[in-house]
């Protein structure tokens, strides 16, 4: 253990670090926990010691993917919280020892989009789902012990004891807030769902919300709608067990498409809400569900918000008559419309004030050595979020 302590000490500042990572070497095969080399940060980059990370469906999707944009070997993971180990040149926003949450979305603070209140889609460092490298330098900071390049994932790669993240992808956390296991969920899933209700849709008090798909994202939408004061939150899911889970996050009604008898979900929704829901959220990633969510919106002011990630090339078909004559809105919501550096601290404060539920999303905890069991749980639908304790030495 003493050797590991020395290996992971801050004496490596400015030098490569040798540490453990869970490497995805072949599609669909168990991750391999092995020692790797993490290079020091380049300009505008930060090396981070990961404390807690969790598993998201996007990790599963790319782990299974056999063709491009899949690349191997790769370090997956993008929901995490950690501590700054060292910083590269031009980094003034954080310092060694600061607590940070990485995000797949960037906020440079300089481009037109980042300076505007209307967008969270940075144009200087745009989101590149397919990129396996650091965003500015287009190179990797990971190699294995044989010198082979290991690729990055969504600009985070948190399934490693140490990772390197661009400063535009890091949100500094108030030092008075202790590191806790669920905090990393704000790096993706919970922020996406809560933000979609809060920022994208601007759900109003007393409104009716329908959520298609009650996975972690859908439940986070419910939590966001609850915080916004929605009085009726209708969950739509083929898993009947999701209703009981959903009640914890504010779901008041439930529709199981398999139990609608002679009515369609759209007919039942319009009947239940006397004309359609004020806000409908599609959280699965299915074009037919997007169309259904749009059909379930109230005419005149209904909004359908898309959060689910569909297969590449999928197309939407909407009746042009409905678009013109019914006054509905269809919109996407990437990362819930949140600006990470300003909005994540707001969500953290709401958690500290016991308003926002975060801990309730964590259904399982595991050690880093058991990370493959976390994959099994998520694939089998037996967990919302599994938090993995990295057990690194600072």
Secondary structure, DSSP 8 states (H G I E B T S, - for coil): -HHHHHHTSGGGTTS-EEEEEEEB-STTS--EEEEEEE----TTEEEEEEEEEE--HHHHHHHH--STT--SSB----EEEEEEEEE-TT--S--TT-EEEE-SS---SSSHHHHSSS----SSS---TT--S-TTT---SEEETTS-EEB-STTT--SBSEEEEEGGGEEEE-TTS---TTGGGGGTHHHHHHHIIIIIS---TT-EEEEE--SHHHHHHHHHHHHHT-SEEEEE-S-TTHHHHHHTTT--EEE-GGG-TTS-HHHHHHHHHTS-BSEEEE-S--HHHHHHHHHTB-TTT-EEEE-S---TT------HHHHHHS--EEEE-GGGG--HHHHHHHHHHHHHTT-S--GGGEEEEEEGGGHHHHHHHHHTT--SEEEEE-----
